[in-house]
Amino acid sequence: MTDHALLLVNLGSPASTSVADVRSYLNQFLMDPYVIDLPWPVRRLLVSLILIKRPEQSAHAYASIWWEEGSPLVVLSRRLQQQMTAQWTHGPVELAMRYGEPSIDAVLTRLAAQGIRKVTLAPLYPQFADSTVTTVIEEARRVVRERKFDMQFAILQPFYDQPEYLDALVASARPYLAQGFDHLLLSFHGLPERHLTKLDPTGSHCFKDADCCKNASPVVLATCYRAQCLRAAAGFAERMGLAPGQWSVSFQSRLGRAKWIEPYTEARLDELAKAGVKKLLVMCPAFVADCIETLEEIGDRGREQFVAAGGEELVLVPCLNDEPQWAAALNTLCERAPLAL
């Protein structure tokens, strides 16, 4: 059968490193109500203020990591798409970006024109968050609803604790850990605390109890990004045979003045250097493809900060990218994705 498509969706990237393209991308990204969950007038004012200086700063950061072929995130996602084309036997494998190009709208329109009526939608995020998974699903539903496509979705669920994913993560990281290190920092993308507390059905989230995330019930775990990050880190560490003191977790990429989940990666880099860590390995398991948050934020600025604080070497462990074992794992996960109601 060739009528069941697989649609991989990642975050996206500016079209180029020009300030104008970066501003356009940031405007689309930050105006998403799932990203900045404030009323539209407040969000519009806040984003307009951010866009005064941020595009120029971000353009410089993008330029420092841009590849000859284009954005690393897009290039690596394309390579994964090629790997998945050999794995997925039910129909075409497409790639879309939530922000920028290729858009979810354009890709679903193309699939509908080909007569595709069933799509497995695969948000490429191991952990659940409204600002990643939900916005992808809702955008796909919006397109189908507004364009009146006869299309049914199966949706890849967050896979932070799935053995196939964790085994692929271990296989990709093992060569770097085998070279020796003093400490491994698993740095996940951060989120404002309110993104988690508003989804907590119990009303007693982990910010009131430091151990809540570690002991989260299934109903809390289903929507608690921080708890899912901790489960993923612990699952990885167990498979690698790491002792508790060999690794720790932090959260990066804060934006604005809101209270974000802790501990912060910036603080941990200083703490580890001052504690005598000389060779630090950093993994970013919230991302499956290297991007500005890994290559520039950790690989460049994080390395400079760690060395300035007294460390000697920071090694960024690459994301899963287009590793064959990851592609095989992703195919398995997508094969069992449930149909969406």
Secondary structure, 3 states (H helix, E strand, C coil): CCCEEEEEEEEECCCCCCHHHHHHHHHHHHCCCCCCCCCHHHHHHHHHHHHHHHHHHHHHHHHHHCECCECHHHHHHHHHHHHHHHHCCCCCEEEEEEECCCEHHHHHHHHHHCCCCEEEEEECCCCCCHHHHHHHHHHHHHHHHHHCCCCEEEECCCCCCCHHHHHHHHHHHHHHHCCCCCEEEEEEECCEHHHHHCCCCCCCCCCCCCCCCCCCCHHHHCCCHHHHHHHHHHHHHHHHCCCHHHEEEEEECCCCCCCECCCEHHHHHHHHHHCCCCEEEEECCCCCCCCHHHHCHHHHHHHHHHHHCCCCEEEECCCCCCCHHHHHHHHHHHHCCCECC
